[in-house]
Amino acid sequence: MSEERKSRKELRQAAQRTSGKRKSKKTSGRRRLLQWGILAVALAVFIFSGIQLLNISGEYEEADKEYQELEQLAPLPQEEEAGPEDRQVDFAALAQKNSEIVGWIYIPDSKVDYPMVKGTDNSYYVSHTFEKKANGAGAIFLDWKNKGDFSDRNTVIYGHHMKNGSMFAALVEYKDPDYFNAHRTIYLYTPQGVYTATVFSAYVDVATGPQTTISFQDDAAFLSFVETMRNQSITKTDTPIGAEDRIITLSTCTYEYDDARFIVQAVLHPVKTTGE
């Protein structure tokens, strides 16, 4: 009887070992399947990300090519005695490419050198270039509520902060006081004439902050607005601004917090009118 029990015990143990091996094989097989599944997902994500990067890189190149070609219609003067204010912009030729052209903006010693447009909303040119091609680089554009001739007391101008340094990416350099002081002159060319704009404020604010205010109840309200903007500046200035002056507000994305924008504001000074 003892031998019989021993034999049964050995059979049970053998059966358990066999069952264990089967379970081990099943577990091992499932583990391998899971590993292959994770690898397949990771590979798919890698391929998708690579395609996205190629698409973005292609968009950058297409936008850069377009804007470089447009610069041929607004060449900087080569004569030693000539300055940026003497630049001749062919607005007739630019209007043939896009009738919504309103001007050209240039900040020396930066990549900011672009035509400006004004659409019927603030969305279209976020994803379309000057020549109205779908592209993430977008265009430099005025707030749709502004007049296109820079006659408003505050004209708001938007542009993307591109990772390749194009469009309005250079604006964030104004965080540095040394850069701020070395790049205080902005040039605006319009069909009506040429302006310089002296930077008086640069700071971070939300996209819908007071800097987007375009019209003011009276002179006092405008001057109060100017002082508020001046006091927000990272670098302080005492640039004179009067009730009769007009300013521009340049806005681009920055990443200090959600919906943050980097703002550069400058007061306009007419240099010459068309025909001079």
C-alpha positions in Angstrom: 0.0 0.0 0.0 2.9 2.3 0.8 4.4 1.6 -2.6 1.1 2.4 -4.3 0.8 5.7 -2.5 4.3 6.5 -3.4 3.7 5.7 -7.0 0.6 7.9 -7.0 2.5 10.8 -5.5 5.2 10.5 -8.1 2.6 10.5 -10.8 1.0 13.6 -9.4 4.3 15.3 -9.2 5.1 14.4 -12.7 1.8 15.7 -13.9 2.4 18.9 -12.0 5.8 19.3 -13.5 4.3 18.7 -17.0 1.5 21.2 -16.3 4.0 23.7 -15.0 6.1 23.4 -18.1 3.0 24.0 -20.2 2.0 27.0 -18.2 5.6 28.3 -18.4 5.6 27.9 -22.1 2.3 29.7 -22.4 3.5 32.5 -20.2 6.7 32.7 -22.1 4.8 32.8 -25.4 2.5 35.5 -24.1 5.5 37.5 -22.9 7.1 37.3 -26.3 3.9 38.3 -28.0 3.6 41.3 -25.7 7.3 42.2 -26.3 6.8 42.0 -30.1 3.6 44.1 -29.8 5.4 46.8 -27.8 8.2 46.8 -30.3 5.8 47.1 -33.2 4.0 50.0 -31.6 7.3 51.7 -30.9 8.4 51.2 -34.4 5.2 52.6 -35.8 5.5 55.7 -33.5 9.1 56.1 -34.7 8.2 55.9 -38.3 5.2 58.3 -37.9 7.4 60.8 -36.0 10.0 60.6 -38.7 7.4 61.3 -41.4 6.1 64.2 -39.4 9.6 65.6 -39.0 10.2 65.3 -42.7 6.9 67.0 -43.5 7.7 69.9 -41.1 11.2 70.2 -42.5 9.7 70.3 -46.0 7.3 73.0 -45.0 10.1 75.1 -43.5 12.1 74.8 -46.7 9.1 75.7 -48.9 8.2 78.7 -46.8 11.8 79.9 -46.7 12.1 79.6 -50.4 8.9 81.6 -51.0 10.0 84.4 -48.7 13.5 84.5 -50.1 12.1 84.9 -53.6 9.8 87.7 -52.4 12.8 89.6 -51.0 13.8 90.1 -54.6 10.9 92.5 -54.9 12.2 94.4 -51.9 16.0 94.6 -52.2 18.0 96.4 -49.6 20.1 99.3 -51.2 23.7 98.4 -51.9 25.1 101.9 -52.1 27.3 102.9 -49.2 25.5 106.2 -48.6 22.1 104.6 -48.7 20.3 103.3 -45.6 17.5 100.9 -44.9 15.0 103.8 -45.2 16.0 104.1 -48.9 14.8 100.6 -49.6 12.4 100.3 -52.6 9.6 97.8 -52.2 7.7 96.8 -55.4 4.2 96.9 -53.9 2.6 96.6 -57.3 4.4 93.3 -58.0 3.6 92.1 -54.5 -0.1 93.0 -54.9 -0.2 90.8 -58.0 0.8 87.8 -55.8 -1.5 88.8 -52.9 -3.9 91.8 -53.0 -4.0 91.8 -49.2 -0.5 93.2 -48.9 -0.2 96.2 -46.6 3.5 96.6 -46.0 6.9 95.2 -45.3 8.6 94.8 -42.0 12.4 94.7 -41.4 14.5 94.4 -38.3 18.2 94.8 -39.1 20.5 92.0 -38.0 17.7 89.5 -37.7 15.6 87.2 -39.8 12.6 89.5 -39.6 12.3 90.7 -43.2 8.8 89.9 -44.6 5.8 91.3 -46.4 2.8 91.9 -44.2 -0.8 91.2 -45.0 -4.3 91.8 -43.5 -7.0 89.3 -43.9 -10.6 89.1 -42.9 -9.9 87.2 -39.7 -6.9 86.3 -37.5 -7.0 82.6 -38.5 -6.2 82.2 -42.2 -2.7 83.5 -42.2 -1.8 81.4 -39.2 -1.6 78.4 -41.6 -1.1 80.1 -45.0 1.9 81.9 -46.5 1.9 85.3 -48.2 1.1 83.6 -51.5 -1.8 81.8 -49.8 -0.1 78.3 -49.8 -1.1 76.0 -46.9 2.0 76.0 -44.7 2.6 75.9 -40.9 5.0 78.9 -41.2 2.0 81.1 -42.0 2.6 84.8 -42.8 3.2 88.1 -40.9 -0.3 89.6 -40.6 -2.1 92.5 -39.0 -5.0 92.1 -36.7 -8.1 92.0 -38.9 -9.7 94.8 -36.8 -6.9 97.2 -37.7 -6.9 99.5 -40.6 -4.3 98.5 -43.2 -2.6 101.9 -43.4 -1.2 101.9 -39.8 -3.4 104.9 -38.9 -4.8 103.3 -35.8 -3.2 104.3 -32.5 -2.1 100.7 -32.0 -1.6 98.3 -34.9 -1.1 94.7 -33.8 1.0 92.4 -36.0 1.3 88.6 -35.6 3.8 86.1 -36.6 4.9 82.5 -35.7 7.8 81.7 -33.5 9.4 79.1 -35.8 11.9 76.6 -34.6 14.3 77.4 -37.4 14.4 81.0 -36.4 12.2 82.4 -39.1 9.1 84.6 -39.0 8.8 86.3 -35.6 11.1 83.9 -33.7 13.7 86.7 -33.3 11.3 88.7 -31.1 12.1 86.6 -28.1 15.7 87.8 -28.3 14.4 91.1 -26.9 14.3 89.4 -23.5 18.1 90.1 -23.4 18.7 93.8 -22.5 21.8 93.9 -24.6 19.9 92.7 -27.7 17.0 95.1 -26.8 19.3 98.1 -26.8 21.1 97.0 -30.0 17.9 96.4 -32.0 15.6 99.3 -31.1 14.9 100.4 -34.7 12.4 98.6 -36.8 11.6 99.6 -40.4 8.1 99.6 -41.9 7.6 100.1 -45.6 4.1 100.8 -46.8 2.5 101.9 -50.1 2.0 105.3 -48.4 5.6 105.7 -47.2 8.4 104.6 -44.9 8.5 104.5 -41.1 11.0 103.8 -38.5 9.7 102.4 -35.2 11.6 102.8 -31.9 11.1 99.9 -29.5 10.0 101.0 -26.1 8.7 97.8 -24.5 9.2 94.0 -24.6 7.6 91.5 -22.2 5.5 88.3 -21.9 1.7 88.4 -21.6 -1.3 86.3 -22.4 -2.5 86.2 -26.0 -5.6 88.3 -25.2 -3.9 90.8 -22.9 -4.4 94.5 -23.1 -1.7 94.8 -25.7 -4.3 93.9 -28.3 -6.3 97.1 -27.6 -6.7 99.0 -30.9 -8.9 102.0 -30.2 -9.1 104.3 -27.1 -11.8 106.5 -25.7 -9.5 109.6 -25.6 -5.9 110.8 -25.4 -5.7 110.1 -21.7 -6.8 106.5 -22.2 -4.2 106.0 -24.9 -1.4 107.6 -22.8 -2.3 105.5 -19.8 -2.2 102.4 -22.0 1.3 103.4 -23.3 2.6 103.8 -19.7 1.1 100.5 -18.6 2.9 98.8 -21.6 6.1 100.6 -20.9 6.1 99.6 -17.2 5.7 95.9 -18.2 8.9 96.0 -20.2 11.8 93.7 -19.2 14.1 96.5 -20.2 13.0 100.0 -19.1 13.1 103.0 -21.5 12.1 106.6 -21.5 11.2 106.9 -25.2 8.9 110.0 -25.6 5.4 109.0 -26.7 2.7 111.6 -27.1 -1.1 111.6 -27.7 -0.6 112.1 -31.4 1.8 109.2 -31.8 1.0 105.7 -33.1 2.5 102.5 -32.0 2.9 99.0 -33.3 2.6 95.8 -31.3 4.4 92.7 -32.5 3.3 89.4 -31.0 4.6 85.8 -31.2 4.3 82.6 -29.2 6.6 82.0 -26.2 6.5 79.1 -23.8 6.7 80.5 -20.2 3.1 79.3 -19.7 0.0 78.2 -21.7 -1.2 80.9 -24.2 1.9 83.1 -23.5 3.0 85.6 -26.1 6.1 87.7 -26.3 5.3 91.3 -27.1 7.5 93.9 -28.7 6.1 97.5 -28.9 7.5 100.4 -30.8 6.4 104.0 -31.6 6.2 105.0 -35.3 8.1 107.9 -36.9 7.3 108.8 -40.5 10.6 109.0 -42.5 9.3 109.7 -46.0 6.0 109.5 -48.0 5.6 107.9 -51.3 7.1 110.0 -54.1 9.7 111.7 -52.0 
